[in-house]
Amino acid sequence: MNEPNHHQIATYLTDYAISELVKYVIEDTGCTIEQAMERVYNSQLMQALQDEEGELYVQSPAYLYELMNQI
């Protein structure tokens, strides 16, 4: 079995962080999943999160959520 490469790991962790961010938005605001997804995907954090070289995706979703709310 092949070990996952850097890109695969980054994609997995980014997807996980995004799903957790959406959950946090729903829990905090009571909005719909569509509204939460729109908020996360349109946030300034999103571009930084998807930058594999910045490796922001290795941070905890809770930290990323706090960061998203600050910028």
N, C-alpha and C positions, 0 to 999 in steps of 0.2 A: 504494500500500500504506500502510495506517495504522500509525503508530508505536504501540507498546504503551503503555497508560496506567500510572499508578503502581500501581494495584491488581494489574494483570497481572504487572508486574515483581516486586512483592512476593510474589505467589503463586508465581511460578516460582522465585525465590531461596529462599523458605521450603521448598518441596518438595525442592529440590536439597540444602539443608542437612540436612533430615530424612533423606533417603536416605543421605547421607554419614555422619551420626551413627549410623545403624543399622549401616552397614559397620564403623565404628570399634568399636562395642560388640561385634560379632561377632568382629572381629580380636583384641580385648583379652581377651574372656572365653571365646570358643569356644562360645557359646550358639547356639541356633537363631535363625533370622530372626524367628520369632514372638516369642521371648523378648526379642530385641533391640528389636523394634518396641514391645513393651509397655513396656520400660524407657524408651525415648525418649519415647513418647507420654504416659507417666505422670510424667515428670520435671517438676520445677518450672520448668525452662527452657522447656518447651513453650508455656505461656501467654504468656510474654514474647516468644518467637520469633514467635508469631502476631499480636502487636500491631503493626500496620503503622505506627502513629505512633512507636513506640519505635525502629523501624528496626534492630533487632538482627539481622535477616535479612541485612544487608549485610556482616556479619562473616564471616570464613572459617570453614568447618566445623571445622577443627582448633581454633580459638579457642573456638567454641561447645561443642565436646566437652570441653575443659578446664573451661569454665565449668559445664557440666552436672555434671561430676564434683565440683565444689567446692560446689555448693549442694544 
